[in-house]
Amino acid sequence: MPGFGLTMGLTLTWLSVIILIPLAGLFLKTFELSLDQFWAILTSRRTLNALRISFGLAFAAALVNLVMGMIIVWALVRYRFPGRRLFDAIVDVPFALPTAVAGVALTSLFAQKGWLGAPLAELGIKVAFTPVGIFIAMIFIGIPFVVRTVQPVLIDLDAEIEEAAASLGANRWHTVSKVILPSLTPALLTGFALAFARAVGEYGSVIFIAGNLPNVSEIAPLLIVIRLSEFRYADATAIAVVMLVASFLIIFAVNRLQRWAQIRIPAHGG
């Protein structure tokens, strides 16, 4: 390919400046800690609870977005109804909305005197300033990733495939489960991975509704900020390294599943 050497050199240089060098600095800062110090930071009760809340709720929120995102995509692509374009545009609101604004809006909505918080409080359900609030905020910021990843794939899926399945005697459930979903699986896994990664690292929209109580509703990114404000930079980078490695491993596993699904689809179609 003409210009390959130049474009590859620019690509590697840009990726190194933007991504690799900052990440390398993160790991180098962690080396200021001894192994015992590093282990003590990671196994402290506050750190473990923060990581559990961030990763656990992010994973649960990504699963919800996977299901609900698929339903939204199906409605937007396969049906024509008044206001469809408006709803399609609303999906992108979490992309454009500043995270702090989203956090304030969700907190006002789900506070005990809010429009949704008040009726939920009467049922004994408290959302704002609890892990439930974190969960809702993570769903809010993650849903566009699933929708926008799956939507173009479903649009390109030939409707004749469904007609052929129906002509062969397949009912609607078999057509969806045996024909449509296998074709959408790689895109669904990609959307899941993106929604999970965004939720794990989310800060602005979460801290307003979380309550930020240590060991109860404190997320790992907030704990990193707290350690930085205390000038405990090595402690902050230690937590950040763990989040980085864990997120990379999870996303890598999802990508492997995505690759496996892409390989299986042609064999399935045959």
DOMAR-686855 format. One record per residue: x, y, z of N, C-alpha, C, O in turn; residue in three letters. Coordinates in pm, whole numbers, padded with zeros to 5 digits, always signed. Example, Ala and Ser with C-alpha at 12.3 -4.5 7.8 and 13.67 -1.06 7.14 Angstrom:
BEGIN
+01319-00569+00780+01230-00450+00780+01320-00330+00780+01424-00332+00846ALA;+01285-00225+00708+01367-00106+00714+01290+00003+00787+01341+00114+00804SER;
REM end
This chain:
BEGIN
+00085-00120+00000+00000+00000+00000+00089+00125+00000+00175+00137+00086MET;+00069+00217-00095+00151+00339-00097+00134+00421+00030+00022+00442+00078PRO;+00247+00469+00084+00241+00551+00203+00223+00473+00332+00195+00532+00436GLY;+00239+00340+00326+00216+00259+00446+00314+00297+00557+00274+00311+00672PHE;+00442+00314+00522+00541+00345+00625+00512+00476+00695+00525+00486+00817GLY;+00472+00577+00618+00443+00708+00676+00318+00702+00765+00320+00751+00877LEU;+00212+00642+00714+00088+00636+00792+00105+00550+00917+00051+00583+01023THR;+00180+00439+00905+00203+00356+01022+00287+00429+01126+00261+00419+01246MET;+00388+00503+01079+00470+00580+01172+00390+00686+01244+00405+00704+01365GLY;+00304+00758+01170+00219+00859+01234+00120+00795+01331+00092+00850+01437LEU;+00068+00679+01292-00027+00610+01380+00038+00570+01511-00016+00597+01619THR;+00155+00506+01503+00224+00462+01624+00268+00581+01710+00260+00575+01833LEU;+00312+00687+01646+00353+00806+01721+00236+00867+01795+00246+00901+01913THR;+00124+00881+01726+00007+00943+01787-00048+00856+01900-00082+00908+02007TRP;-00056+00725+01878-00104+00636+01983-00010+00636+02104-00056+00627+02218LEU;+00119+00645+02078+00216+00648+02188+00199+00774+02272+00199+00768+02395SER;+00183+00889+02205+00171+01016+02278+00040+01021+02355+00037+01066+02470VAL;-00067+00976+02293-00199+00990+02352-00231+00880+02453-00295+00906+02554ILE;-00187+00757+02426-00229+00643+02507-00113+00575+02579-00115+00562+02701ILE;-00012+00529+02503+00089+00442+02560+00175+00513+02664+00202+00456+02770LEU;+00219+00635+02637+00305+00706+02732+00232+00738+02863+00288+00715+02970ILE;+00107+00789+02859+00035+00810+02985+00015+00681+03065+00028+00680+03187PRO;-00017+00572+02994-00034+00445+03065+00097+00396+03124+00100+00342+03234LEU;+00206+00415+03051+00337+00377+03103+00370+00458+03228+00422+00404+03326ALA;+00338+00588+03226+00360+00671+03344+00278+00624+03462+00324+00631+03576GLY;+00158+00576+03435+00074+00523+03542+00139+00403+03609+00141+00394+03732LEU;+00191+00310+03530+00256+00192+03586+00387+00229+03657+00417+00174+03762PHE;+00463+00321+03600+00589+00361+03662+00566+00424+03798+00644+00401+03891LEU;+00461+00503+03812+00430+00564+03941+00396+00459+04045+00428+00475+04163LYS;+00333+00352+04002+00297+00245+04094+00421+00173+04147+00418+00119+04257THR;+00529+00172+04068+00651+00103+04110+00717+00171+04229+00811+00117+04287PHE;+00669+00291+04266+00723+00354+04387+00680+00281+04513+00739+00298+04619GLU;+00577+00199+04499+00530+00119+04612+00599-00015+04615+00627-00074+04511LEU;+00625-00063+04734+00674-00201+04747+00557-00295+04723+00441-00254+04722SER;+00588-00422+04704+00483-00520+04679+00387-00528+04797+00266-00540+04779LEU;+00443-00521+04919+00358-00527+05038+00267-00404+05046+00149-00416+05082ASP;+00320-00287+05014+00238-00167+05017+00128-00172+04910+00013-00136+04935GLN;+00167-00219+04793+00070-00231+04684-00043-00326+04722-00160-00296+04699PHE;-00007-00438+04781-00107-00537+04821-00195-00484+04934-00315-00509+04936TRP;-00134-00410+05027-00211-00354+05139-00315-00254+05090-00426-00249+05142ALA;-00278-00173+04989-00373-00076+04934-00490-00147+04867-00606-00110+04887ILE;-00459-00249+04789-00563-00316+04712-00654-00401+04799-00772-00417+04767LEU;-00603-00453+04907-00684-00541+04992-00750-00467+05108-00815-00529+05192THR;-00733-00336+05114-00801-00261+05219-00951-00268+05195-00997-00278+05081SER;-01027-00264+05303-01172-00278+05294-01234-00172+05204-01323-00202+05125ARG;-01187-00050+05216-01245+00059+05138-01219+00042+04989-01307+00067+04907ARG;-01097+00000+04954-01064-00019+04813-01143-00135+04753-01196-00123+04642THR;-01150-00246+04825-01223-00362+04773-01370-00331+04753-01429-00373+04653LEU;-01430-00259+04846-01571-00224+04832-01593-00129+04716-01691-00141+04643ASN;-01501-00034+04698-01513+00061+04586-01503-00013+04452-01580+00014+04360ALA;-01407-00105+04442-01393-00182+04319-01512-00272+04296-01559-00288+04183LEU;-01562-00332+04402-01680-00420+04389-01800-00342+04339-01873-00389+04252ARG;-01822-00223+04394-01935-00141+04352-01920-00099+04206-02014-00110+04128ILE;-01801-00052+04169-01781-00004+04032-01796-00115+03930-01871-00101+03833SER;-01727-00227+03950-01730-00334+03852-01861-00411+03857-01915-00447+03752PHE;-01913-00437+03976-02036-00513+03988-02155-00441+03928-02230-00499+03851GLY;-02172-00313+03963-02285-00238+03911-02268-00207+03762-02366-00203+03688LEU;-02143-00185+03717-02120-00161+03575-02157-00284+03493-02216-00273+03386ALA;-02122-00401+03543-02155-00525+03472-02307-00545+03467-02362-00581+03363PHE;-02374-00522+03581-02520-00537+03584-02587-00435+03493-02682-00469+03423ALA;-02538-00310+03494-02596-00208+03407-02576-00241+03261-02665-00218+03179ALA;-02459-00296+03226-02433-00334+03087-02525-00447+03043-02568-00450+02927ALA;-02556-00540+03132-02651-00648+03099-02790-00592+03073-02857-00633+02978LEU;-02834-00499+03159-02965-00437+03137-02967-00362+03004-03064-00372+02928VAL;-02862-00288+02976-02854-00214+02850-02851-00307+02730-02901-00273+02623ASN;-02792-00425+02747-02787-00522+02639-02928-00565+02599-02960-00572+02481LEU;-03011-00593+02699-03148-00638+02672-03235-00522+02624-03300-00531+02520VAL;-03235-00414+02701-03321-00301+02666-03275-00232+02537-03357-00184+02459MET;-03143-00229+02515-03092-00171+02392-03139-00248+02270-03172-00188+02168GLY;-03142-00380+02280-03189-00462+02170-03337-00436+02142-03378-00430+02026MET;-03416-00421+02247-03558-00392+02229-03578-00256+02162-03661-00242+02072ILE;-03501-00156+02207-03511-00022+02148-03472-00024+02001-03539+00035+01917ILE;-03362-00093+01971-03318-00101+01831-03424-00168+01745-03452-00122+01634VAL;-03482-00274+01795-03584-00346+01718-03702-00255+01688-03754-00255+01576TRP;-03746-00178+01788-03859-00088+01767-03825+00022+01668-03908+00057+01584ALA;-03705+00078+01677-03666+00189+01590-03644+00146+01445-03670+00223+01353LEU;-03598+00023+01426-03563-00023+01292-03681-00091+01223-03705-00068+01104VAL;-03752-00174+01295-03852-00258+01230-03994-00200+01229-04081-00254+01161ARG;-04018-00091+01301-04153-00036+01305-04150+00112+01264-04050+00182+01282TYR;-04259+00156+01208-04278+00296+01173-04393+00351+01258-04504+00298+01252ARG;-04367+00453+01336-04467+00509+01426-04442+00658+01443-04329+00703+01422PHE;-04542+00735+01480-04525+00880+01498-04419+00910+01605-04421+00852+01714PRO;-04329+00999+01573-04227+01038+01670-04105+00947+01671-04020+00958+01759GLY;-04096+00856+01572-03984+00762+01570-03850+00835+01558-03754+00800+01627ARG;-03843+00936+01473-03718+01010+01456-03681+01085+01585-03563+01099+01618ARG;-03782+01133+01655-03756+01203+01781-03697+01106+01884-03599+01139+01951LEU;-03757+00988+01895-03704+00888+01989-03564+00843+01949-03480+00816+02035PHE;-03541+00834+01819-03408+00797+01771-03305+00901+01811-03192+00866+01844ASP;-03344+01029+01807-03251+01135+01848-03231+01137+01999-03122+01168+02046ALA;-03336+01103+02075-03325+01103+02221-03221+01002+02270-03159+01022+02374ILE;-03202+00895+02194-03103+00794+02233-02965+00855+02250-02887+00810+02334VAL;-02935+00958+02171-02801+01019+02174-02784+01124+02284-02675+01179+02300ASP;-02890+01153+02358-02881+01257+02462-02769+01230+02562-02694+01322+02595VAL;-02754+01107+02614-02643+01083+02708-02505+01109+02648-02411+01138+02722PRO;-02492+01100+02515-02365+01133+02450-02336+01283+02462-02224+01323+02493PHE;-02438+01364+02435-02418+01509+02426-02429+01579+02560-02371+01687+02578ALA;-02501+01521+02654-02526+01587+02782-02401+01580+02870-02345+01472+02889LEU;-02357+01694+02925-02245+01690+03021-02278+01596+03138-02391+01594+03187PRO;-02180+01519+03179-02207+01419+03282-02255+01480+03413-02338+01422+03482THR;-02203+01597+03447-02247+01663+03570-02394+01700+03562-02468+01686+03659ALA;-02437+01748+03444-02578+01782+03424-02665+01657+03437-02772+01661+03497VAL;-02618+01547+03379-02692+01422+03389-02703+01378+03535-02809+01331+03577ALA;-02596+01393+03612-02599+01355+03752-02696+01438+03833-02771+01385+03914GLY;-02695+01569+03811-02788+01658+03881-02932+01626+03843-03020+01623+03930VAL;-02957+01603+03714-03092+01573+03668-03144+01443+03728-03258+01437+03774ALA;-03061+01339+03729-03102+01211+03786-03125+01221+03936-03218+01161+03990LEU;-03039+01298+04004-03055+01316+04148-03185+01388+04180-03257+01348+04271THR;-03216+01493+04105-03341+01566+04126-03462+01478+04098-03564+01487+04166SER;-03450+01394+03998-03561+01309+03958-03589+01199+04060-03705+01167+04088LEU;-03480+01141+04115-03496+01026+04203-03478+01058+04351-03477+00968+04435PHE;-03464+01188+04385-03460+01225+04526-03594+01191+04591-03693+01167+04521ALA;-03598+01190+04724-03719+01145+04793-03839+01234+04762-03954+01190+04778GLN;-03815+01357+04719-03925+01445+04681-03931+01467+04530-04004+01554+04483LYS;-03855+01390+04455-03853+01403+04311-03973+01338+04245-04052+01269+04311GLY;-03987+01361+04114-04102+01308+04042-04111+01156+04050-04220+01100+04067TRP;-03997+01089+04037-03997+00943+04048-03957+00895+04186-04000+00788+04230LEU;-03875+00973+04255-03829+00933+04388-03940+00930+04491-03942+00843+04578GLY;-04035+01024+04481-04143+01031+04579-04232+00907+04577-04255+00847+04682ALA;-04285+00867+04459-04367+00744+04461-04287+00620+04498-04341+00528+04560PRO;-04160+00615+04461-04077+00501+04500-04053+00500+04651-04050+00394+04713LEU;-04037+00620+04710-04017+00628+04855-04139+00579+04930-04126+00519+05037ALA;-04258+00603+04876-04379+00554+04939-04385+00402+04940-04449+00341+05026GLU;-04317+00341+04843-04309+00194+04837-04192+00139+04917-04168+00018+04921LEU;-04118+00230+04983-04003+00188+05062-03876+00170+04983-03782+00106+05030GLY;-03873+00225+04861-03755+00212+04775-03683+00345+04769-03739+00445+04722ILE;-03560+00348+04814-03478+00469+04808-03375+00453+04697-03301+00355+04694LYS;-03370+00549+04608-03281+00541+04492-03164+00636+04507-03048+00593+04504VAL;-03192+00764+04524-03084+00864+04534-03000+00838+04657-03051+00805+04764ALA;-02868+00854+04641-02770+00839+04748-02759+00695+04798-02731+00670+04915PHE;-02784+00601+04706-02767+00459+04735-02703+00393+04613-02695+00455+04507THR;-02658+00269+04627-02605+00198+04510-02707+00184+04397-02668+00172+04281PRO;-02835+00186+04429-02937+00181+04324-02926+00303+04233-02941+00292+04111VAL;-02899+00418+04292-02879+00538+04213-02760+00527+04119-02765+00570+04004GLY;-02652+00467+04169-02534+00444+04084-02572+00356+03966-02533+00383+03852ILE;-02646+00251+03994-02690+00156+03892-02771+00227+03783-02749+00203+03664PHE;-02863+00313+03822-02947+00385+03726-02862+00482+03643-02880+00492+03522ILE;-02769+00552+03708-02682+00645+03635-02598+00570+03532-02578+00620+03421ALA;-02549+00452+03566-02469+00373+03473-02552+00324+03355-02502+00317+03243MET;-02678+00291+03380-02766+00252+03270-02788+00371+03177-02785+00356+03055ILE;-02809+00487+03235-02836+00608+03157-02722+00640+03061-02746+00670+02944PHE;-02599+00634+03109-02486+00674+03024-02443+00561+02929-02367+00586+02835ILE;-02489+00438+02952-02443+00326+02871-02536+00284+02759-02492+00219+02664GLY;-02665+00319+02767-02762+00270+02669-02729+00311+02526-02751+00230+02436ILE;-02677+00432+02497-02651+00467+02357-02547+00378+02290-02553+00357+02169PRO;-02452+00324+02369-02347+00242+02310-02404+00114+02250-02363+00071+02142PHE;-02499+00053+02318-02560-00069+02266-02647-00037+02145-02640-00105+02043VAL;-02729+00066+02157-02822+00100+02049-02747+00136+01921-02778+00083+01814VAL;-02649+00224+01932-02579+00271+01812-02485+00165+01753-02447+00174+01637ARG;-02447+00066+01832-02364-00042+01779-02447-00146+01705-02404-00198+01602THR;-02565-00176+01757-02648-00281+01698-02734-00228+01584-02764-00301+01490VAL;-02775-00102+01592-02870-00046+01495-02827-00062+01349-02907-00110+01269GLN;-02704-00023+01311-02667-00037+01169-02662-00183+01123-02688-00212+01006PRO;-02629-00274+01214-02624-00415+01176-02764-00467+01148-02785-00541+01052VAL;-02861-00428+01232-02999-00472+01210-03057-00410+01084-03135-00473+01013LEU;-03020-00285+01056-03067-00219+00934-03018-00294+00810-03092-00311+00713ILE;-02892-00339+00815-02834-00409+00699-02878-00555+00689-02855-00619+00587ASP;-02942-00607+00793-02986-00747+00790-03102-00760+00692-03206-00696+00708LEU;-03084-00843+00593-03182-00857+00485-03311-00921+00539-03308-01028+00599ASP;-03422-00853+00517-03551-00906+00563-03589-01034+00491-03671-01111+00541ALA;-03530-01059+00374-03561-01182+00301-03518-01306+00378-03575-01414+00361GLU;-03418-01291+00465-03376-01405+00546-03489-01448+00638-03514-01568+00655ILE;-03556-01351+00699-03669-01383+00786-03783-01445+00706-03849-01538+00752GLU;-03807-01392+00586-03913-01446+00502-03882-01590+00461-03971-01674+00454GLU;-03755-01615+00434-03716-01752+00398-03735-01847+00515-03781-01960+00497ALA;-03701-01802+00635-03720-01885+00753-03868-01913+00776-03907-02025+00810ALA;-03951-01811+00757-04095-01829+00775-04152-01926+00671-04238-02007+00702ALA;-04102-01915+00547-04150-02004+00442-04112-02150+00467-04176-02242+00416SER;-04006-02169+00546-03963-02305+00580-04032-02358+00704-04002-02468+00750LEU;-04126-02279+00759-04205-02327+00872-04160-02277+01008-04216-02319+01109GLY;-04062-02188+01013-04016-02138+01143-04115-02035+01197-04161-01947+01125ALA;-04148-02048+01327-04233-01946+01387-04150-01822+01420-04029-01820+01397ASN;-04216-01720+01474-04145-01593+01497-04033-01609+01597-03926-01551+01579ARG;-04056-01687+01704-03953-01705+01807-03830-01775+01750-03717-01735+01779TRP;-03851-01878+01669-03739-01949+01610-03664-01860+01511-03542-01869+01500HIS;-03736-01775+01440-03669-01684+01347-03579-01587+01420-03466-01561+01378THR;-03629-01533+01532-03549-01438+01610-03430-01507+01673-03318-01457+01665VAL;-03453-01623+01737-03348-01689+01814-03245-01762+01727-03129-01773+01764SER;-03288-01811+01610-03199-01892+01527-03142-01818+01406-03042-01860+01348LYS;-03206-01708+01368-03161-01637+01248-03111-01496+01281-03000-01458+01243VAL;-03193-01420+01353-03160-01279+01376-03054-01263+01485-02953-01197+01462ILE;-03076-01322+01601-02983-01302+01713-02841-01350+01681-02746-01280+01717LEU;-02822-01465+01616-02683-01503+01582-02613-01399+01495-02493-01377+01509PRO;-02687-01336+01404-02626-01234+01319-02592-01107+01397-02499-01035+01362SER;-02668-01081+01503-02647-00961+01582-02551-00981+01700-02512-00885+01765LEU;-02514-01106+01727-02434-01135+01846-02303-01057+01852-02273-01000+01957THR;-02222-01050+01744-02098-00971+01753-02124-00826+01789-02052-00768+01871PRO;-02225-00765+01727-02257-00625+01758-02308-00610+01901-02275-00512+01968ALA;-02387-00705+01947-02436-00700+02085-02322-00709+02185-02320-00637+02285LEU;-02227-00796+02158-02111-00810+02248-02027-00683+02247-01976-00640+02351LEU;-02012-00622+02130-01938-00496+02123-02008-00387+02202-01944-00314+02278THR;-02139-00376+02185-02214-00277+02260-02207-00301+02409-02196-00206+02487GLY;-02212-00428+02449-02200-00462+02591-02064-00418+02646-02057-00359+02753PHE;-01958-00448+02572-01823-00411+02617-01807-00260+02629-01748-00211+02725ALA;-01859-00185+02531-01849-00040+02535-01929+00019+02651-01883+00110+02720LEU;-02050-00034+02672-02133+00015+02783-02069-00017+02916-02072+00065+03008ALA;-02010-00135+02928-01942-00173+03053-01822-00084+03079-01804-00035+03190PHE;-01739-00063+02977-01620+00019+02994-01655+00162+03033-01590+00222+03118ALA;-01759+00217+02970-01801+00354+03003-01851+00360+03147-01819+00455+03219ARG;-01929+00261+03189-01986+00262+03324-01878+00248+03431-01885+00313+03535ALA;-01778+00165+03405-01672+00145+03504-01597+00275+03531-01565+00306+03645VAL;-01570+00350+03426-01493+00472+03443-01576+00597+03464-01520+00707+03475GLY;-01708+00583+03470-01794+00701+03483-01775+00768+03620-01763+00702+03723GLU;-01774+00900+03618-01752+00977+03741-01857+01086+03758-01927+01090+03860TYR;-01869+01175+03661-01951+01295+03677-02096+01268+03706-02153+01328+03797GLY;-02159+01177+03631-02302+01154+03651-02331+01065+03771-02446+01056+03814SER;-02229+01000+03826-02250+00907+03936-02236+00973+04073-02315+00947+04163VAL;-02136+01059+04088-02106+01110+04223-02221+01193+04280-02234+01202+04402ILE;-02304+01254+04194-02413+01336+04246-02525+01250+04306-02589+01290+04402PHE;-02547+01134+04249-02658+01050+04292-02613+00936+04384-02696+00866+04441ILE;-02481+00918+04400-02430+00802+04472-02439+00817+04623-02462+00718+04693ALA;-02421+00937+04675-02412+00954+04819-02269+00947+04867-02234+01009+04967GLY;-02186+00871+04796-02041+00867+04818-02002+00830+04961-01908+00887+05017ASN;-02075+00736+05019-02041+00687+05153-01937+00576+05141-01960+00479+05069LEU;-01823+00588+05210-01722+00482+05202-01780+00347+05240-01855+00335+05337PRO;-01744+00245+05163-01786+00107+05183-01935+00083+05155-01983-00029+05170ASN;-02007+00187+05115-02150+00172+05087-02182+00213+04943-02235+00133+04866VAL;-02150+00336+04907-02184+00387+04774-02071+00470+04716-02094+00570+04647SER;-01950+00429+04743-01832+00499+04691-01773+00421+04575-01737+00304+04589GLU;-01764+00486+04459-01710+00419+04341-01558+00434+04337-01501+00522+04402ILE;-01493+00347+04262-01347+00348+04256-01291+00477+04196-01193+00529+04249ALA;-01349+00534+04088-01295+00662+04039-01298+00772+04143-01207+00854+04149PRO;-01402+00775+04227-01407+00876+04332-01297+00853+04435-01236+00948+04483LEU;-01272+00728+04469-01166+00697+04565-01031+00741+04510-00945+00787+04585LEU;-01011+00726+04379-00886+00772+04318-00873+00923+04333-00766+00973+04366ILE;-00981+00996+04308-00979+01142+04323-00949+01181+04467-00875+01275+04493VAL;-01008+01109+04561-00984+01137+04703-00837+01117+04738-00778+01198+04808ILE;-00779+01009+04690-00638+00983+04718-00549+01091+04654-00447+01130+04712ARG;-00587+01138+04537-00510+01245+04474-00520+01374+04555-00421+01446+04571LEU;-00639+01404+04607-00655+01524+04689-00577+01515+04820-00544+01617+04880SER;-00550+01393+04863-00470+01372+04984-00320+01363+04952-00239+01336+05040GLU;-00286+01386+04826-00148+01379+04778-00088+01239+04793+00034+01224+04803PHE;-00173+01140+04795-00127+01000+04799-00131+00946+04656-00214+00862+04621ARG;-00040+00997+04575-00042+00970+04432-00016+00822+04402-00079+00765+04313TYR;+00074+00761+04474+00103+00619+04449-00018+00533+04481-00047+00437+04410ALA;-00091+00568+04588-00211+00494+04622-00315+00506+04510-00380+00408+04473ASP;-00330+00628+04459-00427+00651+04352-00390+00573+04226-00476+00512+04163ALA;-00263+00573+04190-00221+00500+04070-00233+00350+04088-00258+00278+03992THR;-00215+00300+04211-00231+00157+04236-00374+00113+04208-00396+00010+04144ALA;-00470+00191+04256-00610+00159+04230-00640+00172+04081-00712+00090+04024ILE;-00585+00276+04018-00608+00297+03875-00552+00183+03793-00614+00140+03695ALA;-00435+00132+03830-00374+00021+03757-00463-00103+03765-00482-00172+03665VAL;-00517-00130+03883-00604-00246+03898-00729-00231+03811-00772-00326+03745VAL;-00787-00111+03811-00904-00088+03726-00869-00104+03579-00946-00162+03502MET;-00753-00054+03540-00710-00063+03401-00691-00209+03359-00741-00251+03255LEU;-00620-00284+03440-00592-00424+03406-00721-00506+03404-00742-00585+03312VAL;-00806-00488+03506-00931-00564+03512-01022-00530+03395-01081-00619+03334ALA;-01032-00402+03362-01116-00361+03248-01062-00417+03118-01138-00464+03033SER;-00930-00413+03102-00869-00466+02979-00897-00615+02966-00931-00662+02857PHE;-00883-00691+03074-00905-00835+03068-01051-00867+03033-01078-00958+02955LEU;-01144-00792+03092-01285-00817+03064-01318-00782+02919-01385-00859+02851ILE;-01270-00667+02873-01296-00628+02735-01229-00723+02637-01285-00755+02532ILE;-01107-00770+02672-01038-00867+02588-01119-00996+02577-01131-01054+02469PHE;-01175-01041+02690-01255-01164+02689-01380-01145+02603-01418-01235+02528ALA;-01444-01027+02614-01563-01000+02533-01527-00996+02385-01602-01046+02301VAL;-01413-00937+02353-01369-00932+02213-01341-01071+02157-01368-01100+02041ASN;-01286-01158+02243-01264-01296+02199-01398-01365+02171-01411-01439+02074ARG;-01496-01340+02258-01628-01396+02235-01689-01341+02106-01755-01412+02031LEU;-01666-01213+02083-01715-01151+01960-01652-01216+01838-01720-01246+01740GLN;-01521-01239+01844-01452-01303+01732-01503-01445+01710-01520-01489+01597ARG;-01527-01516+01821-01581-01651+01812-01718-01650+01746-01749-01736+01664TRP;-01802-01550+01783-01935-01541+01725-01928-01511+01577-02007-01565+01500ALA;-01834-01425+01534-01819-01394+01394-01779-01517+01313-01822-01533+01198GLN;-01698-01602+01371-01656-01725+01303-01771-01825+01294-01786-01897+01195ILE;-01852-01828+01400-01962-01924+01406-02077-01890+01312-02149-01978+01265ARG;-02095-01760+01286-02211-01718+01207-02213-01779+01066-02316-01830+01023ILE;-02098-01774+00992-02100-01836+00860-02130-01985+00866-02205-02037+00784PRO;-02069-02054+00966-02094-02197+00980-02240-02223+01013-02301-02319+00966ALA;-02297-02131+01098-02437-02147+01134-02526-02126+01012-02623-02199+00990HIS;-02491-02024+00932-02572-01997+00814-02568-02109+00714-02664-02132+00640GLY;-02455-02182+00710-02446-02292+00616-02525-02412+00662-02528-02514+00593GLY;
REM end
